[in-house]
Amino acid sequence: MRLRHDGQDDVRRAIAVAGQDAHLFSTTIRENLRLAKPSASDDELFEALREARLLEWVEQLPEGLDTLVGEEGRELSGGQRQRLVLARALLTGAPVLVLDEPTAHLDHATAKALVEDIFSAAGSRTVLLITHRPEGVDLADEVVVLRGWRT
């Protein structure tokens, strides 16, 4: 893939971003996931949720995938919001995943397991993990540490 010669739509299809401040819409879990892939079957949605360590929780909800997340996802915890955004990024199938602080609202054990699951689910995709935490650093092929950064 040579991004320099591709159009914006090609670049958008090639890169999926799960940012720590990604937006959730005031609709259902299902519709928030389908933003990534409108034609996704429930099985595909469940797989993305499993990969993001959210499936068990969704299966316990009375409305399941049809549960409303509230305005900007306010009915969810910070960790649930982050993992839903991650599931959405995984669902795209994009060859590059950019994950900005995917474990920001999680305890150490959950964060470690989630990052391991992400790398496993990513398969041959490239994962750019942006984090302040140690979870997942040992899974990376290359680590870049920024020090003394100023804005």
C-alpha positions in Angstrom: 0.0 0.0 0.0 1.4 3.4 -1.0 -0.6 6.0 0.7 1.1 8.9 -1.1 -0.6 7.8 -4.3 -4.0 6.8 -2.9 -7.1 8.9 -2.5 -8.6 9.9 0.8 -11.3 7.1 0.6 -8.6 4.5 0.0 -6.6 5.8 3.0 -9.8 5.7 5.2 -10.4 2.1 4.2 -6.8 1.1 5.0 -6.7 2.6 8.5 -9.1 2.0 11.4 -8.6 4.3 14.5 -9.8 3.5 18.0 -9.1 6.7 19.8 -9.5 7.3 23.5 -12.0 10.1 22.7 -13.8 8.4 19.8 -17.5 9.3 19.5 -20.3 6.9 20.3 -23.7 7.9 18.9 -26.9 8.0 20.9 -28.2 4.7 19.5 -27.8 1.0 20.1 -24.6 -1.1 20.5 -25.5 -2.7 17.2 -25.8 0.6 15.3 -22.6 2.0 16.8 -20.7 -1.1 15.6 -22.3 -1.1 12.2 -20.8 2.3 11.5 -17.7 0.3 10.7 -19.4 -2.2 8.5 -23.0 -1.5 7.7 -23.6 -5.0 6.2 -22.1 -6.8 9.3 -24.1 -9.8 10.4 -24.8 -10.4 14.1 -22.2 -13.1 14.1 -19.6 -10.6 12.9 -20.7 -8.1 15.6 -20.4 -10.8 18.2 -16.9 -11.8 17.0 -15.8 -8.1 17.2 -17.2 -7.8 20.7 -15.5 -11.1 21.7 -12.2 -9.8 20.4 -12.7 -6.5 22.4 -13.6 -8.5 25.6 -17.1 -7.1 25.6 -19.2 -10.0 24.4 -20.0 -11.5 27.8 -21.3 -8.2 29.1 -23.5 -7.6 26.0 -24.9 -11.1 26.2 -26.1 -10.3 29.8 -27.9 -7.2 28.8 -31.7 -7.6 28.6 -31.7 -5.9 25.1 -28.3 -7.3 24.0 -27.1 -5.6 20.8 -30.2 -3.4 20.9 -29.2 -1.8 24.2 -29.1 2.0 23.9 -25.7 3.5 24.9 -27.0 6.9 25.8 -25.9 10.3 24.6 -22.2 9.9 23.6 -22.2 6.5 25.3 -22.9 8.0 28.8 -24.8 4.8 29.9 -21.5 2.9 29.6 -18.4 2.9 31.8 -15.2 4.4 30.4 -13.8 0.9 29.8 -17.0 -0.3 28.1 -17.0 2.8 25.8 -13.3 2.2 24.9 -13.8 -1.5 24.2 -16.9 -0.7 22.0 -14.8 1.7 20.0 -12.1 -1.0 19.7 -14.7 -3.6 18.6 -15.8 -1.1 15.9 -12.2 -0.7 14.7 -11.6 -4.4 14.6 -14.9 -4.9 12.6 -13.6 -2.7 9.7 -11.1 -5.3 8.6 -8.7 -2.4 7.8 -5.1 -3.6 7.4 -3.8 -0.9 9.8 -5.2 -0.5 13.3 -4.3 2.7 15.2 -5.1 2.2 18.9 -4.9 5.3 21.1 -4.8 4.4 24.8 -7.1 1.3 24.3 -6.6 0.3 28.0 -7.1 3.8 29.5 -10.0 2.8 31.8 -9.1 -0.7 32.6 -7.4 -2.4 35.5 -3.9 -4.0 34.8 -5.1 -7.6 34.4 -8.0 -6.7 32.1 -5.7 -4.3 30.1 -3.1 -7.0 29.7 -5.6 -9.6 28.5 -7.3 -7.1 26.2 -4.0 -6.1 24.5 -3.1 -9.8 24.0 -6.5 -10.4 22.5 -6.1 -7.4 20.2 -2.8 -8.5 18.8 -4.2 -12.0 18.4 -7.3 -10.8 16.6 -5.2 -8.4 14.4 -3.6 -11.3 12.7 -1.5 -10.0 9.9 -2.7 -6.4 10.3 -0.3 -3.7 11.4 -1.1 -2.4 14.9 0.1 1.0 16.0 -0.3 1.1 19.8 -0.2 4.5 21.4 0.0 4.1 25.2 1.4 5.4 28.5 1.0 1.9 30.0 3.2 -1.1 29.8 0.6 -3.6 28.7 1.3 -4.9 25.2 4.7 -3.3 24.8 6.3 -6.8 25.0 4.1 -7.8 22.0 5.4 -5.1 19.7 7.9 -5.6 17.0 9.2 -2.1 17.5 8.9 0.4 20.4 9.4 4.1 20.1 9.6 6.1 23.4 9.0 9.8 23.3 10.6 11.8 26.1 10.5 15.5 26.9 7.6 16.0 24.5 6.2 19.5 24.5 3.2 21.0 22.7 
